[in-house]
């Protein structure tokens, strides 16, 4: 699970996003769930908590900046199992592993999921150059990073 969380529900604000992946023995990643909303943290956390029940309540990763640490603590208090890692690189650099897997056909998205088209559009249009929408890309990059060993920080 990967996250990119926003602070407010303002229509000009970023989206809060959760991306759930499953990886097979051939290192193919299946995007099995995406939750994306412009809403306040408590409301988003409640929706995440409900969705994660069907996936066995896995621990997710949020690559955050210093100002976001308080939000992560708050989300954890609401019952979301979340690890954090300092985002020491910009979104473009963090997205490179996901981009390589996408280009190699190692990330699969179900055609019939209600969130699939918006997800694919955002991923395929991402440039890393001030994109208006990049939250799903950041959550996807975090989800892929979460599958690597040794990334967790308290």
C-alpha positions in Angstrom: 0.0 0.0 0.0 1.2 3.5 -0.8 -0.2 6.8 0.2 0.0 10.5 -0.8 -2.1 12.5 1.5 -3.4 16.1 1.2 -4.4 18.4 4.1 -7.8 19.8 3.0 -10.9 19.2 0.9 -10.4 22.5 -1.0 -11.2 21.9 -4.7 -7.8 23.4 -5.6 -5.9 21.2 -3.1 -4.1 18.0 -4.0 -6.0 14.7 -3.7 -5.4 12.1 -0.9 -4.6 8.8 -2.5 -4.2 5.2 -1.4 -2.9 2.6 -3.9 -3.0 -1.1 -3.1 -0.7 -3.4 -5.0 -0.3 -7.2 -5.1 3.0 -8.6 -6.5 3.4 -12.0 -8.0 6.4 -14.3 -8.2 7.4 -12.8 -11.5 7.7 -9.3 -10.1 4.5 -8.2 -11.8 2.5 -5.6 -9.8 -1.3 -5.6 -9.9 -3.1 -2.4 -8.9 -6.0 -3.9 -7.0 -7.5 -0.8 -5.4 -7.2 3.0 -5.6 -8.9 5.5 -3.4 -8.6 9.1 -4.4 -10.5 12.0 -2.9 -10.3 15.7 -2.1 -11.4 15.5 1.5 -10.1 16.2 5.0 -7.8 13.7 6.6 -10.3 12.2 9.1 -12.9 11.4 6.4 -10.2 9.9 4.1 -8.8 7.9 7.0 -12.2 6.4 7.6 -12.6 5.4 4.0 -9.1 3.9 3.9 -9.7 1.9 7.1 -12.8 0.4 5.6 -11.1 -0.4 2.3 -8.1 -2.0 3.9 -10.2 -4.5 5.8 -10.8 -6.4 2.6 -7.0 -6.5 2.0 -6.1 -7.8 5.5 -5.1 -4.4 7.0 -1.6 -4.2 5.5 1.0 -1.6 6.5 1.3 1.2 3.9 4.1 3.6 3.2 3.9 7.4 2.9 7.0 9.2 1.7 6.6 12.5 3.4 8.3 15.9 4.0 8.9 17.3 7.5 5.7 19.3 7.6 3.6 16.2 7.0 4.8 14.2 10.0 2.0 15.5 12.2 -0.6 14.3 9.7 1.0 10.9 9.6 0.8 10.6 13.4 -2.8 11.7 13.3 -3.7 9.1 10.6 -2.0 6.4 12.7 -4.1 7.4 15.7 -7.2 6.8 13.6 -6.1 3.2 13.2 -4.3 3.2 9.8 -1.2 1.1 9.8 1.3 3.4 8.2 5.0 3.6 8.0 6.7 6.7 6.8 9.9 7.5 5.0 11.5 10.9 4.5 11.0 12.0 0.9 14.6 13.0 0.3 14.1 13.2 -3.5 11.5 15.0 -5.6 8.4 13.2 -7.0 10.0 12.8 -10.5 13.0 10.9 -9.1 10.8 8.9 -6.7 8.6 7.9 -9.7 11.5 6.4 -11.7 11.2 2.9 -10.4 7.4 2.8 -11.1 8.0 4.3 -14.5 10.5 1.6 -15.4 8.1 -1.1 -14.3 5.2 0.6 -16.1 7.2 0.8 -19.4 8.2 -2.9 -19.0 4.6 -4.0 -18.6 5.2 -5.0 -15.0 2.3 -3.0 -13.6 -1.2 -4.2 -14.5 -4.4 -2.2 -14.0 -7.9 -3.9 -14.2 -9.9 -2.4 -17.1 -13.2 -2.5 -15.4 -12.3 -0.8 -12.0 -14.2 2.4 -11.6 -11.0 4.2 -10.7 -8.9 2.7 -13.5 -9.2 5.3 -16.3 -8.3 8.2 -14.1 -5.4 6.3 -12.6 -4.0 5.3 -16.1 -4.5 8.8 -17.4 -2.6 10.4 -14.5 0.2 7.9 -14.7 0.7 8.1 -18.5 0.5 11.9 -18.5 2.9 12.4 -15.6 6.0 14.5 -16.6 7.4 15.5 -13.2 7.4 19.1 -14.3 4.8 20.7 -12.1 2.0 18.4 -13.1 -1.4 19.5 -11.9 -2.2 15.9 -10.9 0.5 13.7 -9.6 -0.8 12.3 -6.4 -1.7 8.8 -7.8 1.8 8.6 -9.2 3.3 9.4 -5.8 1.1 6.9 -4.1 2.0 4.2 -6.7 5.8 5.0 -6.2 5.3 4.6 -2.4 3.4 1.4 -2.9 6.3 0.0 -5.0 8.8 1.3 -2.5 6.9 -0.4 0.3 7.6 -3.8 -1.2 11.4 -3.3 -0.8 13.0 -4.5 2.4 14.6 -2.0 4.8 12.5 1.1 3.9 10.5 1.5 7.1 11.1 4.3 9.5 9.1 5.0 12.6 
